[in-house]
């Protein structure tokens, strides 16, 4: 079913997904490991989003191995397909990037029919990973025999009227190298979400947006001031009085 939703809903749902990830990654150090549309609950009246099903979630400890056969196929980060056992919360960022792309396209971006085919689908878009990128994904991976395929430009994957900020954000989330992907907090201040920070923005039915900026102190611990200023719009500062902005 190729049905696109109004852009305001895409922004609203994606923002709340990344806010949830910022909370679990930073606040409690947990990786969800199964981000997909089926694990997102949406209130049809308020359009509030909740992340659910923490059955695969884990606190990732550097140096401790993890299973690589995790995460539902269409949303599985390439380092998992390459068999990495020392991965980071960046696997959730990849999955959430796939969900964002799906919201924008109306269909999955990488519909692989098997584990191997999943990698083929990714290569068709991102091109063949370089040796360095493979090393970043899994330093123990030694098989480098891949057909050389050029990256497909992101703007050609989406329709012509797609906002350039949307395309830019997807390109920052879906990077082979896990350490080059935007963090969840960085994603929240991306220009794609600027409309949500406008106090005059309303839902299509004229109602107010759900609460988006009611951050708790532990969510913003250690966040630099220049990021806080972007994260919390002027009209929402009273919700975060503890910051003294």
C-alpha positions as a Markdown table, in Angstrom:
| # | Residue | x | y | z |
|---|---|---|---|---|
| 1 | Unk | 0.0 | 0.0 | 0.0 |
| 2 | Unk | 1.7 | 3.2 | -1.2 |
| 3 | Unk | -0.2 | 5.8 | 0.7 |
| 4 | Unk | 1.6 | 8.9 | 2.0 |
| 5 | Unk | 0.4 | 10.7 | 5.1 |
| 6 | Unk | 0.3 | 14.5 | 5.7 |
| 7 | Unk | 3.8 | 15.9 | 6.4 |
| 8 | Unk | 2.8 | 17.3 | 9.8 |
| 9 | Unk | 2.0 | 13.7 | 11.0 |
| 10 | Unk | 5.4 | 12.5 | 9.6 |
| 11 | Unk | 7.2 | 15.2 | 11.6 |
| 12 | Unk | 5.1 | 14.6 | 14.7 |
| 13 | Unk | 5.6 | 10.9 | 14.8 |
| 14 | Unk | 9.3 | 10.9 | 13.8 |
| 15 | Unk | 10.0 | 13.6 | 16.4 |
| 16 | Unk | 8.4 | 11.6 | 19.2 |
| 17 | Unk | 10.3 | 8.4 | 18.1 |
| 18 | Unk | 13.6 | 10.2 | 18.4 |
| 19 | Unk | 12.6 | 11.8 | 21.6 |
| 20 | Unk | 11.9 | 8.3 | 23.0 |
| 21 | Unk | 15.2 | 7.1 | 21.7 |
| 22 | Unk | 17.0 | 10.1 | 23.2 |
| 23 | Unk | 15.4 | 9.2 | 26.6 |
| 24 | Unk | 16.3 | 5.5 | 26.5 |
| 25 | Unk | 19.8 | 5.9 | 25.0 |
| 26 | Unk | 20.9 | 8.8 | 27.1 |
| 27 | Unk | 18.7 | 8.8 | 30.1 |
| 28 | Unk | 18.8 | 5.0 | 31.0 |
| 29 | Unk | 21.5 | 3.7 | 28.6 |
| 30 | Unk | 19.2 | 1.2 | 26.9 |
| 31 | Unk | 19.1 | 0.0 | 23.3 |
| 32 | Unk | 15.6 | -1.0 | 22.1 |
| 33 | Unk | 16.9 | -3.3 | 19.3 |
| 34 | Unk | 13.6 | -3.7 | 17.5 |
| 35 | Unk | 12.4 | -0.3 | 16.3 |
| 36 | Unk | 9.7 | -0.8 | 13.6 |
| 37 | Unk | 6.2 | 0.6 | 12.9 |
| 38 | Unk | 4.5 | -2.3 | 14.7 |
| 39 | Unk | 6.3 | -1.3 | 17.9 |
| 40 | Unk | 5.0 | 2.3 | 17.8 |
| 41 | Unk | 1.6 | 3.1 | 19.4 |
| 42 | Unk | -0.2 | 6.2 | 18.2 |
| 43 | Unk | -3.2 | 7.8 | 19.9 |
| 44 | Unk | -5.5 | 8.6 | 17.0 |
| 45 | Unk | -7.0 | 11.6 | 18.9 |
| 46 | Unk | -3.9 | 13.4 | 20.3 |
| 47 | Unk | -1.3 | 11.9 | 17.9 |
| 48 | Unk | 0.9 | 11.1 | 20.8 |
| 49 | Unk | 3.4 | 8.3 | 20.1 |
| 50 | Unk | 4.6 | 5.6 | 22.5 |
| 51 | Unk | 7.5 | 3.2 | 21.9 |
| 52 | Unk | 6.5 | -0.3 | 23.0 |
| 53 | Unk | 7.8 | -3.9 | 23.2 |
| 54 | Unk | 11.0 | -3.9 | 25.1 |
| 55 | Unk | 11.4 | -7.7 | 24.8 |
| 56 | Unk | 14.7 | -7.3 | 22.8 |
| 57 | Unk | 16.0 | -4.3 | 24.7 |
| 58 | Unk | 19.3 | -4.4 | 26.4 |
| 59 | Unk | 21.8 | -2.2 | 28.3 |
| 60 | Unk | 24.8 | -2.3 | 25.9 |
| 61 | Unk | 28.1 | -2.5 | 27.8 |
| 62 | Unk | 31.3 | -1.7 | 25.8 |
| 63 | Unk | 33.4 | -4.8 | 25.5 |
| 64 | Unk | 30.6 | -7.2 | 26.2 |
| 65 | Unk | 29.3 | -9.1 | 23.1 |
| 66 | Unk | 25.7 | -9.0 | 22.0 |
| 67 | Unk | 23.8 | -11.2 | 19.6 |
| 68 | Unk | 23.8 | -9.9 | 16.0 |
| 69 | Unk | 20.6 | -11.7 | 14.9 |
| 70 | Unk | 18.3 | -9.1 | 16.4 |
| 71 | Unk | 15.9 | -6.5 | 15.0 |
| 72 | Unk | 13.2 | -7.1 | 12.3 |
| 73 | Unk | 14.7 | -7.5 | 8.8 |
| 74 | Unk | 13.5 | -4.4 | 7.0 |
| 75 | Unk | 14.8 | -2.2 | 9.8 |
| 76 | Unk | 18.0 | -4.1 | 10.6 |
| 77 | Unk | 21.2 | -2.0 | 10.7 |
| 78 | Unk | 23.9 | -3.1 | 8.2 |
| 79 | Unk | 26.4 | -3.8 | 11.0 |
| 80 | Unk | 24.0 | -6.5 | 12.3 |
| 81 | Unk | 23.8 | -8.0 | 8.8 |
| 82 | Unk | 27.6 | -8.0 | 8.8 |
| 83 | Unk | 27.5 | -10.1 | 12.1 |
| 84 | Unk | 28.8 | -7.4 | 14.5 |
| 85 | Unk | 28.5 | -8.4 | 18.1 |
| 86 | Unk | 29.9 | -5.1 | 19.5 |
| 87 | Unk | 27.4 | -2.6 | 18.3 |
| 88 | Unk | 25.9 | 0.6 | 19.8 |
| 89 | Unk | 22.6 | 2.4 | 20.1 |
| 90 | Unk | 23.3 | 3.6 | 16.5 |
| 91 | Unk | 21.4 | 0.4 | 15.4 |
| 92 | Unk | 18.2 | 2.0 | 16.8 |
| 93 | Unk | 19.0 | 5.2 | 14.8 |
| 94 | Unk | 19.3 | 3.2 | 11.6 |
| 95 | Unk | 15.9 | 1.5 | 12.3 |
| 96 | Unk | 14.2 | 4.8 | 13.1 |
| 97 | Unk | 15.7 | 6.2 | 9.9 |
| 98 | Unk | 14.1 | 3.4 | 8.0 |
| 99 | Unk | 10.8 | 4.1 | 9.7 |
| 100 | Unk | 11.0 | 7.8 | 8.8 |
| 101 | Unk | 11.8 | 6.9 | 5.2 |
| 102 | Unk | 8.8 | 4.6 | 5.2 |
| 103 | Unk | 6.5 | 7.4 | 6.5 |
| 104 | Unk | 7.8 | 9.6 | 3.7 |
| 105 | Unk | 7.5 | 7.0 | 1.0 |
| 106 | Unk | 4.4 | 5.1 | 2.1 |
| 107 | Unk | 6.2 | 1.8 | 1.8 |
| 108 | Unk | 9.4 | 0.2 | 3.3 |
| 109 | Unk | 12.7 | 1.6 | 1.9 |
| 110 | Unk | 14.6 | -1.7 | 2.1 |
| 111 | Unk | 12.2 | -4.6 | 1.6 |
| 112 | Unk | 14.7 | -7.5 | 1.7 |
| 113 | Unk | 13.3 | -11.0 | 1.4 |
| 114 | Unk | 16.1 | -12.6 | 3.4 |
| 115 | Unk | 19.1 | -11.5 | 5.5 |
| 116 | Unk | 21.4 | -11.4 | 2.5 |
| 117 | Unk | 18.8 | -9.8 | 0.3 |
| 118 | Unk | 18.4 | -7.1 | 2.9 |
| 119 | Unk | 22.0 | -6.1 | 2.4 |
| 120 | Unk | 21.4 | -6.1 | -1.4 |
| 121 | Unk | 18.5 | -3.7 | -0.9 |
| 122 | Unk | 20.7 | -1.4 | 1.2 |
| 123 | Unk | 23.5 | -1.5 | -1.3 |
| 124 | Unk | 21.1 | -0.6 | -4.1 |
| 125 | Unk | 20.5 | 2.7 | -2.3 |
| 126 | Unk | 23.7 | 3.5 | -0.4 |
| 127 | Unk | 26.1 | 1.9 | -2.9 |
| 128 | Unk | 28.7 | -0.7 | -2.1 |
| 129 | Unk | 30.3 | 0.0 | 1.3 |
| 130 | Unk | 34.0 | 0.9 | 1.3 |
| 131 | Unk | 36.6 | -1.2 | 3.2 |
| 132 | Unk | 36.7 | 1.5 | 5.8 |
| 133 | Unk | 32.9 | 1.4 | 6.2 |
| 134 | Unk | 32.9 | -2.3 | 6.6 |
| 135 | Unk | 35.6 | -2.0 | 9.2 |
| 136 | Unk | 33.4 | 0.5 | 11.1 |
| 137 | Unk | 30.5 | -1.9 | 11.0 |
| 138 | Unk | 32.4 | -5.1 | 11.9 |
| 139 | Unk | 36.2 | -5.1 | 12.3 |
| 140 | Unk | 36.2 | -8.9 | 12.2 |
| 141 | Unk | 34.5 | -9.1 | 8.8 |
| 142 | Unk | 37.0 | -10.2 | 6.1 |
| 143 | Unk | 34.9 | -11.0 | 3.0 |
| 144 | Unk | 35.1 | -7.9 | 0.8 |
| 145 | Unk | 33.8 | -9.5 | -2.5 |
| 146 | Unk | 30.9 | -7.2 | -3.3 |
| 147 | Unk | 29.7 | -6.0 | -6.7 |
| 148 | Unk | 30.7 | -2.4 | -7.1 |
| 149 | Unk | 27.4 | -0.4 | -7.2 |
| 150 | Unk | 27.2 | 3.4 | -7.1 |
| 151 | Unk | 25.0 | 5.1 | -4.5 |
| 152 | Unk | 21.6 | 6.2 | -5.7 |
| 153 | Unk | 21.1 | 9.9 | -4.9 |
| 154 | Unk | 18.7 | 10.4 | -2.1 |
| 155 | Unk | 16.7 | 13.1 | -3.8 |
| 156 | Unk | 15.9 | 10.5 | -6.6 |
| 157 | Unk | 14.5 | 8.0 | -4.1 |
| 158 | Unk | 11.8 | 10.5 | -2.9 |
| 159 | Unk | 9.3 | 12.4 | -5.1 |
| 160 | Unk | 10.2 | 15.8 | -6.4 |
| 161 | Unk | 8.0 | 17.7 | -3.9 |
| 162 | Unk | 9.7 | 16.1 | -0.9 |
| 163 | Unk | 11.0 | 18.8 | 1.4 |
| 164 | Unk | 14.8 | 18.9 | 1.1 |
| 165 | Unk | 15.1 | 18.9 | 5.0 |
| 166 | Unk | 13.3 | 15.5 | 5.0 |
| 167 | Unk | 15.8 | 14.1 | 2.5 |
| 168 | Unk | 18.7 | 15.6 | 4.4 |
| 169 | Unk | 17.6 | 14.0 | 7.7 |
| 170 | Unk | 17.2 | 10.6 | 6.2 |
| 171 | Unk | 20.7 | 10.8 | 4.6 |
| 172 | Unk | 22.1 | 11.6 | 8.1 |
| 173 | Unk | 20.4 | 8.7 | 9.8 |
| 174 | Unk | 21.1 | 6.0 | 7.1 |
| 175 | Unk | 24.9 | 6.0 | 7.0 |
| 176 | Unk | 26.9 | 2.8 | 6.9 |
| 177 | Unk | 29.4 | 3.9 | 9.6 |
| 178 | Unk | 27.5 | 3.8 | 12.9 |
| 179 | Unk | 29.5 | 6.6 | 14.4 |
| 180 | Unk | 28.5 | 9.0 | 11.5 |
| 181 | Unk | 24.8 | 8.6 | 12.1 |
| 182 | Unk | 23.1 | 11.5 | 13.9 |
| 183 | Unk | 22.3 | 10.8 | 17.6 |
| 184 | Unk | 18.7 | 10.9 | 18.7 |
| 185 | Unk | 19.3 | 14.3 | 20.4 |
| 186 | Unk | 21.0 | 15.8 | 17.3 |
| 187 | Unk | 18.0 | 14.6 | 15.2 |
| 188 | Unk | 15.6 | 16.5 | 17.4 |
| 189 | Unk | 17.2 | 19.8 | 16.5 |
| 190 | Unk | 17.2 | 19.1 | 12.8 |
| 191 | Unk | 15.5 | 21.8 | 10.7 |
| 192 | Unk | 13.0 | 19.2 | 9.5 |
| 193 | Unk | 11.2 | 19.6 | 12.8 |
| 194 | Unk | 11.2 | 23.4 | 12.9 |
| 195 | Unk | 7.5 | 23.5 | 12.1 |
| 196 | Unk | 6.8 | 21.7 | 15.4 |
| 197 | Unk | 8.6 | 24.4 | 17.3 |
| 198 | Unk | 6.4 | 27.1 | 15.9 |
| 199 | Unk | 3.8 | 28.0 | 18.5 |
| 200 | Unk | 1.2 | 28.6 | 15.8 |
| 201 | Unk | 1.4 | 25.1 | 14.3 |
| 202 | Unk | -1.8 | 23.0 | 14.7 |
| 203 | Unk | -3.0 | 19.5 | 13.8 |
| 204 | Unk | -5.0 | 19.4 | 10.5 |
| 205 | Unk | -8.2 | 19.3 | 12.6 |
| 206 | Unk | -7.2 | 22.6 | 14.3 |
| 207 | Unk | -6.2 | 21.0 | 17.7 |
| 208 | Unk | -3.0 | 21.7 | 19.5 |
| 209 | Unk | 0.0 | 19.4 | 19.1 |
| 210 | Unk | 0.7 | 16.9 | 21.9 |
| 211 | Unk | 3.4 | 18.0 | 24.4 |
| 212 | Unk | 6.8 | 17.7 | 22.7 |
| 213 | Unk | 9.1 | 19.8 | 24.9 |
| 214 | Unk | 8.3 | 18.8 | 28.4 |
| 215 | Unk | 11.8 | 17.4 | 29.0 |
| 216 | Unk | 12.7 | 16.1 | 32.5 |
| 217 | Unk | 16.1 | 17.1 | 34.1 |
| 218 | Unk | 17.7 | 13.7 | 33.5 |
| 219 | Unk | 16.8 | 13.8 | 29.8 |
| 220 | Unk | 18.9 | 17.0 | 29.4 |
| 221 | Unk | 21.8 | 16.1 | 31.7 |
| 222 | Unk | 25.1 | 17.2 | 30.1 |
| 223 | Unk | 23.4 | 18.7 | 27.0 |
| 224 | Unk | 25.4 | 21.8 | 25.9 |
| 225 | Unk | 23.6 | 25.2 | 26.2 |
| 226 | Unk | 23.7 | 25.9 | 22.4 |
| 227 | Unk | 21.7 | 22.6 | 21.9 |
| 228 | Unk | 19.3 | 23.4 | 24.7 |
| 229 | Unk | 18.4 | 26.7 | 23.1 |
| 230 | Unk | 17.5 | 24.9 | 19.8 |
| 231 | Unk | 15.8 | 22.0 | 21.6 |
| 232 | Unk | 13.4 | 24.1 | 23.7 |
| 233 | Unk | 11.5 | 26.8 | 21.8 |
| 234 | Unk | 10.8 | 30.1 | 23.5 |
| 235 | Unk | 7.2 | 29.4 | 24.1 |
| 236 | Unk | 8.0 | 26.1 | 25.9 |
| 237 | Unk | 10.7 | 27.3 | 28.2 |
| 238 | Unk | 8.3 | 27.6 | 31.2 |
| 239 | Unk | 7.8 | 23.8 | 30.9 |
| 240 | Unk | 11.6 | 23.4 | 31.6 |
| 241 | Unk | 12.0 | 26.1 | 34.3 |
| 242 | Unk | 14.6 | 24.0 | 36.0 |
| 243 | Unk | 17.1 | 24.9 | 33.2 |
| 244 | Unk | 16.9 | 28.6 | 34.0 |
| 245 | Unk | 16.9 | 29.5 | 30.3 |
